[in-house]
Amino acid sequence: MNIKPWKLTLLAALSVSGTAALAQNTAVDKALQMERYNEARSTLLRQGQSNETSFQLGRLYQMREMPDSAAYYFNRVSYDKKEPMTMIAAGRAALAKGNAAEAQAKFDDAVKASKGKDLGVYTMIAQAYAESGTKDVSKALEYVKEGEKFAAKTGKDDPALMIARGDLYQKMETGGGEAMNSYERANTGDPNNVQAYVRRGQLSLRSRNYNLAKENFEKAISIDPNYAPAYNSLAETYYFAGRYDDALAQFQKYTSLAEKSTETTAKNAAFLYLTEKYPEAMVEIDKVLAADPNNLAMNRIKAYSLYEMGKNDEAIAAMQQYMTVAKAQDKLIPEDNVYYGKMLIKGGKTAEGAALVDAAIKADPKKATELRKELAKAYLAAKDYPKAIATYRQMMQENNGGELTDKVYLARAYEQNEQYMPADSLYGVLLKERPEYVPGYQMRARANANLDPDSKKGLAKPYYEEYIKMANASDKPESYKSGLVEANKYLGYYYYQKGDKTASLPYWQQALVLNPADEQAKTAIDAITKPAKAPARRK
């Protein structure tokens, strides 16, 4: 399975622990951490209107990336010059509207109102920046430093402040180290802080340290087996580590614990798409679109999934519909053009499709290798083997010969284009680098069989013999059943046309054991074992 060039993120949305200022909403804080937004909203609405309720509703909508709704609820908090939380609400409303200067002024007022002696105020300000879409966190970190000074008087780090600190550093390109340090400090302050362990796991996943990521997620689950985001992130860890069955199992645990909502269904659809279960993904996509027809992510992966399912005409129609909406919202991503280009190439509009992929490469040269691979695969799908060969060769020249999988795809393109000599040469390179790769022997055998159509030279013989040996010695020989039938039939025919029926018969018999319905094997066995006719007597 090849990881797609475009991926919907499956990491849990940023969320934070509650503070002393909002202690009465601890249950709501936990619901927000668990991404149970409908549950949190219902709980808050049942509490009736209050400053605390409006503040938490503002946070909820900010986490759901609905800044206008967030600002509305933050602005419903009654401003009180003696109550720092109300000033922080005003600052958060300003942040939601993109007014950083006004936000900073309100936060400064909150610090003054608390005389700079309330750790909860510093923490809430840090959370405000962390949960917003603000990219520049330099001012936010100044508030964090002041909070750290105050916390130092207690002799230990405050977990909520440290989590906010880590979330802020995550917004910086080079902030990973400080972010990890922050979350570790949160766990030093509270060894049972599940959220901090999940954050540590997510950072390890970003750096592709899958073992450490798994360790942190499993620690979080051991503390709270019902903490749904941990299963979500653990599923993603297994996915990127190439353990797709384990990934699906963990994601199913996530969906069993997560809130039943359109957002959860959308995540499920995304994960099914990522694990290449396209028909199953389409079922979930349709559920989301029935409730939210303009959901951009679902419209996008609907088009992508239809293409992967081989429904190219439907994919093009879905893609055109999606791109119309995405362009209007300026939400197109480079990979949209790549997929659309692949669809057009498959639909016969080769030049138009290739131009789109080339444009994507020029727009993001860092992804040139990845995108050329997609272009080459599109040519293969369209059976335009010469262009596929040219694209793979260009990509490999630009990347010191390319990866082993690139050589396999190029070899297949040569084979499909009836250029068996270069195909055989590349398969030879593959087996030299990966002698334990069982399918490689079958690939090389086929290339040689095509170089020796009547099998008289037996060019494929040593490779089919090695394939049988390697396949039978593998952990799962049954997975190579069709290849073993092919190999035995080739060897059976090779010896038969050489006139060596004794050597030929066991291969045909083995082919029939593997596939009792194989008529060719039955015919060959009958021909070999049938008694010779006695010569006619002379009259």
Residue pairs with C-beta under 8 A, 6 or more apart in sequence:
1 242
1 244
1 275
1 276
3 240
3 274
4 273
4 274
4 304
5 335
5 338
5 367
5 370
5 371
5 374
6 304
6 333
6 335
6 336
6 338
6 339
7 274
8 270
8 273
8 274
8 297
8 301
10 232
10 233
10 235
10 236
10 239
10 267
10 270
10 271
10 274
11 202
11 205
11 232
11 233
11 236
12 35
12 198
12 202
12 229
12 232
12 233
13 35
13 63
13 64
14 63
14 130
14 131
14 167
15 32
15 33
15 35
15 63
15 131
15 195
16 29
16 33
16 127
16 130
16 131
16 160
16 163
16 164
16 167
16 195
17 29
17 33
17 159
17 160
17 163
17 193
17 195
18 25
18 26
18 28
18 29
18 160
19 120
19 123
19 124
19 127
19 160
20 119
20 120
21 84
21 85
21 120
21 121
21 124
22 29
22 52
22 55
22 56
22 85
24 52
25 44
25 52
25 56
27 43
28 40
28 43
28 44
28 56
29 56
31 37
31 39
31 40
31 43
32 40
32 56
32 59
32 60
32 63
33 195
33 227
33 229
34 227
34 228
34 229
34 258
34 259
35 228
35 229
35 258
35 259
35 263
35 264
36 228
36 258
36 259
37 60
37 63
37 64
37 259
37 261
37 263
38 259
38 261
39 259
40 56
40 60
41 57
41 60
44 53
44 56
44 57
44 60
45 53
47 53
49 76
51 77
51 78
51 83
51 85
51 86
51 89
52 85
54 73
54 74
54 76
54 77
54 89
55 73
55 74
55 77
55 85
55 89
57 73
58 70
58 71
58 72
58 73
58 74
58 77
58 89
58 92
58 93
58 96
59 70
59 92
59 131
60 70
61 67
61 69
61 70
61 72
61 73
62 70
62 92
62 96
62 131
62 132
63 131
64 263
65 133
67 96
67 97
67 133
68 96
70 92
70 93
70 96
71 93
71 96
71 97
74 89
74 90
74 92
74 93
74 96
75 89
75 90
75 93
77 85
77 86
77 89
77 90
78 86
79 86
79 87
79 90
80 86
81 87
81 109
81 113
82 113
83 113
84 110
84 111
84 113
84 114
84 118
84 121
84 124
85 110
85 124
87 106
87 107
87 109
87 110
87 113
88 106
88 107
88 110
88 121
88 124
88 125
88 128
90 106
91 102
91 103
91 104
91 105
91 106
91 107
91 110
91 125
91 128
92 103
92 128
92 132
94 100
94 102
94 103
94 106
95 103
95 128
95 129
95 132
95 134
96 132
100 134
100 136
100 139
103 128
104 139
107 125
107 128
107 143
110 121
110 124
110 125
111 121
111 122
111 125
111 143
111 146
114 121
116 146
116 150
117 150
118 150
119 147
119 150
119 151
119 158
119 161
122 143
122 144
122 146
122 147
122 150
122 161
123 147
123 158
123 160
123 161
123 164
125 140
125 143
126 140
126 143
126 144
126 147
126 161
126 164
126 165
126 168
127 160
127 164
128 140
129 137
129 139
129 140
129 143
129 164
129 168
130 137
130 140
130 164
130 167
130 168
130 171
131 167
134 140
134 171
135 171
137 168
137 169
137 171
137 172
140 168
141 165
141 168
141 169
144 161
144 164
144 165
144 168
147 158
147 161
148 157
148 161
148 165
151 157
151 158
151 161
156 188
156 189
157 185
157 186
157 188
157 189
158 189
159 186
159 187
159 189
159 190
159 193
159 196
160 186
162 182
162 183
162 185
162 186
162 189
162 196
163 182
163 183
163 186
163 193
163 195
163 196
163 199
165 178
165 179
165 182
166 178
166 179
166 180
166 181
166 182
166 183
166 186
166 196
166 199
167 179
167 199
168 175
169 175
169 176
169 178
169 179
169 182
170 176
170 179
170 203
176 203
176 206
176 207
179 199
179 203
180 200
180 203
183 196
183 197
183 199
183 200
183 203
184 196
184 200
186 193
186 195
186 196
186 199
187 193
187 196
187 197
187 200
190 196
192 223
194 220
194 223
194 224
194 227
194 230
195 220
197 216
197 217
197 219
197 220
197 223
197 230
198 216
198 217
198 220
198 227
198 229
198 230
198 233
200 216
201 212
201 213
201 214
201 215
201 216
201 217
201 220
201 230
201 233
201 234
201 237
202 213
202 233
204 210
204 212
204 213
204 216
205 213
205 233
205 236
205 237
205 240
208 240
210 237
210 240
210 241
213 233
213 234
213 237
214 234
214 237
214 238
217 230
217 231
217 233
217 234
217 237
218 234
220 227
220 230
221 227
221 230
221 231
221 234
224 230
226 257
228 254
228 257
228 258
229 254
231 250
231 251
231 253
231 254
231 257
232 250
232 251
232 254
232 258
232 267
234 250
235 247
235 248
235 249
235 250
235 251
235 253
235 254
235 271
236 247
237 247
238 244
238 246
238 247
238 250
239 247
239 271
239 274
239 275
244 275
247 271
247 275
248 271
248 275
248 277
251 268
251 271
254 267
255 264
255 267
255 268
258 264
258 267
262 288
262 291
262 292
262 295
265 284
265 287
265 288
266 284
266 288
266 295
266 297
266 298
268 284
269 281
269 284
269 285
269 287
269 288
269 298
269 301
270 281
270 297
270 301
272 278
272 280
272 281
272 284
273 281
273 301
273 304
273 305
276 308
278 305
278 308
278 309
279 309
281 301
281 305
282 302
282 305
282 306
282 309
285 298
285 301
285 302
285 305
288 295
288 298
289 295
289 298
289 299
289 302
292 298
294 325
296 322
296 325
296 326
296 329
296 331
299 318
299 321
299 322
299 325
299 326
300 322
300 326
300 336
302 318
302 322
303 315
303 318
303 319
303 321
303 322
303 339
303 343
304 315
304 339
306 312
306 314
306 315
306 318
307 315
307 319
307 339
307 342
307 343
307 346
312 343
312 346
312 347
313 347
315 343
316 340
316 343
316 344
316 347
319 336
319 339
319 340
319 343
322 336
323 332
323 336
323 340
326 332
326 336
334 360
334 363
334 364
334 367
334 371
335 360
337 356
337 357
337 359
337 360
338 356
338 357
338 360
338 371
338 374
338 375
340 353
340 356
341 352
341 353
341 354
341 355
341 356
341 357
341 360
341 375
341 378
342 353
342 357
342 374
342 375
342 377
342 378
342 381
343 353
344 350
344 352
344 353
344 356
345 353
345 354
345 375
345 378
345 379
345 381
345 382
345 384
346 353
346 378
346 381
346 382
347 353
348 382
350 379
350 382
350 384
350 387
353 378
354 375
354 387
357 371
357 374
357 375
357 378
358 375
360 367
360 371
361 367
361 368
361 371
361 372
364 371
368 395
368 398
369 395
369 398
369 399
372 391
372 392
372 394
372 395
373 395
373 406
373 409
375 391
376 388
376 391
376 392
376 395
376 409
376 413
377 388
377 409
379 385
379 387
379 388
379 391
380 388
380 409
380 412
380 413
380 416
383 416
385 413
385 414
385 416
385 417
386 417
388 409
388 413
389 410
389 413
389 414
389 417
389 419
392 402
392 406
392 409
392 410
392 413
393 410
395 402
395 406
396 402
396 406
396 407
396 410
399 406
401 407
402 410
404 430
404 433
404 434
407 426
407 429
407 430
408 426
408 427
408 430
408 443
410 426
411 422
411 423
411 426
411 427
411 430
411 443
411 447
412 423
412 443
414 420
414 422
414 423
414 426
415 423
415 446
415 447
415 450
418 450
420 447
420 448
420 450
420 451
421 451
423 447
424 444
424 447
424 448
424 451
427 440
427 443
427 444
427 447
428 444
430 437
430 440
430 443
430 444
431 437
431 440
431 441
431 444
434 440
436 470
438 467
438 470
438 471
438 474
438 480
439 483
441 463
441 464
441 466
441 467
441 470
442 463
442 464
442 467
442 483
442 486
442 487
444 463
445 460
445 463
445 464
445 467
445 487
445 490
446 460
448 459
448 460
448 463
449 455
449 459
449 460
449 490
451 459
452 458
452 459
452 460
454 497
455 490
455 493
455 494
455 497
456 497
458 494
460 490
461 490
461 491
461 494
464 486
464 487
464 490
464 491
465 487
465 491
467 480
467 483
467 484
467 487
468 484
468 487
468 488
468 491
471 477
471 480
471 483
471 484
471 487
472 484
474 480
477 484
481 514
481 515
484 510
484 511
484 514
485 511
485 514
485 515
485 518
488 507
488 508
488 510
488 511
488 514
489 507
489 508
489 511
489 518
489 520
489 521
491 504
491 507
492 504
492 505
492 506
492 507
492 508
492 511
492 521
492 524
493 504
493 524
494 504
495 501
495 503
495 504
495 507
496 504
496 524
496 528
501 528
504 524
504 528
505 525
505 528
505 529
508 521
508 524
508 525
508 528
509 521
509 525
511 518
511 521
512 518
512 521
512 522
512 525
515 521
